[in-house]
Amino acid sequence: MTKKELVASIAKESGLTVKDSTKALNAFVASVGKAMKKGERLQLPGLGTFKVTKRSARVVRNPRTGAKLNVPAKKVVKFKAAPALDKGL
């Protein structure tokens, strides 16, 4: 599903205009992004949970050359689907 298709679906389900649905989706994405940057956990019942975790520094190997590379530690966003969403798949 593309963003355009998602906006159309939101507009149809909510009765909002496409323009208002686009604004709502953009606001949602911006809010989730701000929460993730702060390291907050976002829980959406029926959908799932977004959370920020730390990934440790590690050494990896380039499969083509065999050279070892150091990958620094960083924070990543993980998503865990809600049980209701998992059952529907």
Secondary structure, 3 states (H helix, E strand, C coil): CCHHHHHHHHHHHHCCCHHHHHHHHHHHHHHHHHHHHHCCCEEECCCEEEEEEEECCEEEECCCCCCEEEECCEEEEEEEECHHHHHCC
